[in-house]
Amino acid sequence: MDKRDSLDRSSTELAPTNSSVKPSASNGGGGSLFGGDSPKGQQVIDVANDPSPAVNTVLQSDIGINTLLTRLKQSIASAREFSAFLKKRSTLEEEHAQGLKKLCRSSHEATRRPDNRQGSYAQNYDETIRIHDRMADNGVQFALSLHQMHEDLHDLAANMERGRKHWKQNGLSAEKRVQDSESMMEKAKTKYDSLAEDYDRARTGDKQAGRVFGLKGPKSAAQHEEDLNRKVQAADSDYQSKVQLARSQRQELVSTLRPQAVKSLLDLIGECDAGLTLQLQKFASINEKLLLGNGLCVSPLNGQNNNLGSRSLRDVVCQIDNTKDLDSYISSFASKAGGKNPDVRYERHATLTSSQQTAPASLRVQPMSNPQPSSSSGFQGTALQAVQVQGQAFSPTAALPATYASAPNDSQDGSPKQQYLPQMSSAGPPQLPTARPSTPLYSQASTPTPTNYQNDVSASDMPVPSRPVFGLSLENLLRRDGSAIPLVVYQCLQAVDLFGLEVEGIYRLSGSAAHVAKLRAVFDYDSSQVDFRNPESFYHDVNSVAGLLKQFFRDLPDPLLTREHYQSFIEAARIDDDILRRDSLHATINGLPDPNYATLRALTLHLNRVQEHSETNRMNAGNLAICFGPTLMGSSTGPNISDAGWQVRVIDTILQNTYQIFDDD
């Protein structure tokens, strides 16, 4: 019975004892989560100001650490999910803000272009763009704040995960050690109970049937009892040691290790949840700030100064005055409008007598320099003297009648040449523009000397030349003159090639309107008599030659690129791919009529030479395209106005691919 009493006494010692131990915080733990001692000295876990008994029961049990680890894992997952949301939202806001700023920049640049409306519209539209730019700045700041919140939450989740792994390893390993020691204790107890029962039967005389055999042969009852007694004593000693070990480990777990793990895990959960809640509050705050900032941009508060930076979007738009803008635009051309329309009337030249009722059949147009009047000879009746060329004579004389061949070239000094045009009579073609007295278009010398005039011809024998160039179609000019490239185009391109390639702003700067009018009259009289190789022929004003060339293309009944192919050119210009756009334009150009193709080819090769000198003349392909886009494709009213940008792109693409579209021969 002594052994049984010892066994019962040892079994009662399995009840855990409690000690007053204050755990230390580690790995993120901070503050005491455990209350004062219980009446028996055991610490009570304080998870809140007034924790419920059920909470303390769970936290003090064997599943407390596992429960907190699972809860901490949920907090970390929530923090990471919200962090990912903030990152994606930040990316979207950043793309939206940057796209809006880019749109504002392009729109601001577009308002400054001369092809857009100016006046109150431009000013207030620019203010509208600035309002959107301020809204874009707000969006950029909002995106930066979201990104910073994402990084903070990401770092918090990473720290919480490290703390969870640490306490999972420490807390669960302590729990497992206690479980293992208690399992070993149970095994020792089972063995001890079995041996004690065998010893009790042997001691009370409850013999089993047969004899007991040992390793050295059969044993007597006394020997068997003695052997069982030794085994019981050994099992009792082992059982007591296992009980002591399990009791000490459980006491350490309950008093120290488990409270530390629970306290630290609660701290981690609280920190993670508090950080997530804080970021949610910040998210709500910056959303309100973004909406408020954008609202103040669109509609500032009342009472602010009424300046451009504080007007609402509605006020800005309402300040646009369409009528005033239109009047201002039209008024800006007042200086170019001139006075009243002059009276158109016929005035007979003083050199013609009243007896002469019909104009000469043909008048010789020859350049002349410094005519010398002489009193020894003059005009007789209606005879008009041919003017001798003092400089180099123009070569294409084959087109003139044989009676009016060029006079011999008596001088080689290269003196300037001056063009002279006759005044048409009422019986002839429409009168040419009247020249200024200071620079007459035809000789008004009343008594020319014989040295200055040759081949006196009667007016009745002279044919009346009438070969207009401006306003005729290229097909008509080809049938009449036999040249696919009009002579006026050839002469102008030749003059610019010789004298204008290094002139800054060529084709962009306007020449003298008077010079352009005079040169146009010369070509309309007889273009075969013009030679622009001498700058005196165009008054040393190459910009007027450039203006004359553009005027010729503007006056064509059908634009150079033709109305028939207009839509094909515009559709090709809308192609984004450079190669496909070039090939599409090439195919359309090949479909142009022969004179249009030949003229376009000559003009394109010439403009390519102009852009090769862009470092000097400041006229690259883009600038030339702006000058010639509406000129070559037509600038009449209708849909062409809205296609101005595509017209420029057509010409720019042609100039950028000159030698891919046209051969240079």
Secondary structure as UniProt FT lines:
FT   HELIX           2..12
FT   TURN            13..14
FT   STRAND          34..37
FT   TURN            39..40
FT   STRAND          43..45
FT   HELIX           53..60
FT   TURN            62..63
FT   HELIX           64..111
FT   TURN            114..115
FT   HELIX           120..204
FT   STRAND          212..214
FT   TURN            215..216
FT   STRAND          217..219
FT   HELIX           221..252
FT   HELIX           253..257
FT   HELIX           258..298
FT   TURN            302..303
FT   TURN            308..310
FT   HELIX           313..318
FT   HELIX           322..331
FT   TURN            332..333
FT   HELIX           334..337
FT   TURN            350..351
FT   TURN            354..355
FT   TURN            375..376
FT   TURN            381..382
FT   STRAND          384..387
FT   TURN            398..399
FT   HELIX           402..404
FT   TURN            426..427
FT   TURN            437..438
FT   TURN            450..452
FT   STRAND          453..457
FT   HELIX           459..461
FT   TURN            470..471
FT   HELIX           474..481
FT   HELIX           487..499
FT   TURN            500..502
FT   TURN            504..508
FT   HELIX           513..526
FT   HELIX           527..529
FT   TURN            532..533
FT   HELIX           535..538
FT   TURN            539..540
FT   HELIX           542..554
FT   TURN            560..561
FT   TURN            564..565
FT   HELIX           566..573
FT   HELIX           578..590
FT   HELIX           594..612
FT   HELIX           614..617
FT   HELIX           621..633
FT   TURN            639..640
FT   HELIX           641..643
FT   HELIX           644..656
FT   HELIX           658..661
//
